[in-house]
Amino acid sequence: MTASFGKITAHLAEPIDKIPDELAALINQNIRPPDPVGASEIYVRAMYVVSDEINSFGGRFPVDEHTRLAALLIDSPVLVGHRKDKLPIGRNFHSTHVTKDGRQWIKCFFYWLKSTEGAESLRENIDGGIYKECSIGFTYFFPECSVCGEDIRRCDHEPLNKLVINGEESIVHFNYRKIERVQETSLVYRGALPDTSVTKELDQAKHSAPAFLKHLPNATKERAIKYQLEQFENSDNAILRILDDNCRTYFSIRQFNVNRLRHGVRFLTEVHDGRAHSLGHSTSQSNVRVIGRGEIVSVTNTNGRTVFQMNGICDGRFIFQPVKIRGDQRYLFYKSHNQFLPSEKNDSDQIKEVTCP
């Protein structure tokens, strides 16, 4: 008996790109392509596109605008050099807040299809450091002077001039306020904002619960704490804001719908410490509306969950259940229709690992 042996070709290297399934799920959720994409069909990269630093025009995105801006970035196109006479090369589908080199940044994730013309070339130029910087195109209504708070087009202060205020030197600038829309993000030869970058590192911000969640039960023993529910008119995202002088915690809720919440649908939620993000209690931003208010009557921690007894627009018993998504701590927010929570003896204080987007 004669055996025939042919040449065998083997590739022992990892694939060039191994995209987490969660990111593909986010694309299908936020972009809703007619044909859902799979992780093996796409390239994904991220931009550090906006920080709280003053740019070369004298403008600045204050941190309290980052939540709205991050929501508006989703589903915006990715261009080259802000060229609107050409079709986009990719699309932004997710954004998150991160700290990088001591500054607050918005990290925006974008994707393109491997099967499209030039897809591999785009990947090589990004990963090889040729396409390195990025920028953002947007519309807004109010350039707020950092000195007097007026419209800087009408006051006497000049952007990028230096002033001494209360013995400290500061740079005159204007804050982008009442941001209306993100038109696009672009790969550019030089960004107006210092230190923008494009990266293949796809780790997301790790969110941990502020200490406020632990101390809230004691606070509600003395009094009810007011809250308000806000929603962006041009987005499915919402904010549940705690109105308490001792804390400025807020909860950002994705793909929010108040009627679905009342029927027990679970929403992916991130917990933010407003003191760190300087968000305050303002709802004066453009296209942001308060859809309801109420009080948090009591808070209990049960089986690793935080349970709010609420009245007002959120009437009943609402649960914040900690979950981990690719190592990031977040919360599921939903209404409980049961008088008592089920016992979880085996994992009463554990944070569960899930793979939902």
JOKABEL-V637862 format. One record per backbone hydrogen bond with DSSP energy under -0.5 kcal/mol. NH is the residue of the N-H (numbers start at 1). CO is the residue of the C=O. If there is no record, write none. Layout:
# JOKABEL-V637862
nh = {NH,NH}
co = {CO,CO}
This chain:
# JOKABEL-V637862
nh = {5,12,19,23,24,25,26,27,28,29,30,31,32,36,41,42,43,45,46,47,48,49,49,50,52,55,56,58,60,61,62,65,66,67,69,70,71,72,73,74,74,75,76,77,78,79,79,81,83,84,86,89,90,91,92,93,94,96,98,100,100,103,105,106,107,107,108,108,109,110,111,112,114,116,119,122,123,124,125,126,127,128,129,130,131,132,133,135,137,139,141,141,142,144,144,145,145,146,149,152,154,155,160,161,163,165,165,168,170,172,172,174,175,176,177,177,180,181,183,183,184,185,186,187,188,188,196,197,198,199,202,207,208,213,214,215,216,218,219,220,221,221,222,222,223,225,226,227,228,229,230,230,231,232,233,235,238,239,240,241,241,242,243,243,244,244,247,250,251,252,252,253,253,254,256,256,261,262,263,264,265,267,269,270,272,274,274,276,277,278,279,282,288,289,291,291,292,294,296,297,297,298,300,302,302,305,306,307,307,308,308,309,310,310,311,313,314,315,316,316,317,318,318,319,320,321,321,322,322,323,324,325,326,328,330,330,331,332,333,334,334,335,336,337,347,350,352,352,354,354}
co = {3,10,17,20,20,21,22,23,24,25,26,27,27,34,38,39,112,110,199,108,197,47,106,106,104,59,192,55,174,51,60,62,63,63,65,66,67,68,69,70,71,92,73,183,90,77,185,187,80,82,83,78,78,111,76,109,109,107,105,98,103,100,98,50,96,105,47,106,94,45,91,43,41,113,116,118,119,120,121,122,123,124,126,125,125,130,188,186,184,181,177,178,177,142,175,143,150,173,145,143,151,151,172,158,170,163,168,165,163,161,170,58,144,60,142,175,139,139,137,181,137,77,135,79,133,186,193,48,132,46,200,205,206,210,211,211,212,215,215,216,217,218,218,219,219,296,243,294,241,292,228,239,289,237,287,232,253,230,251,228,239,249,226,241,242,247,244,272,240,250,270,238,251,268,236,253,257,258,259,261,260,333,331,252,250,248,272,273,273,274,274,279,285,231,229,289,229,227,225,295,309,309,307,300,305,302,320,300,305,306,318,298,308,316,295,293,311,313,310,314,336,308,316,334,306,319,332,304,320,330,352,328,324,325,323,328,269,321,267,319,332,261,317,335,344,347,322,350,324,352}
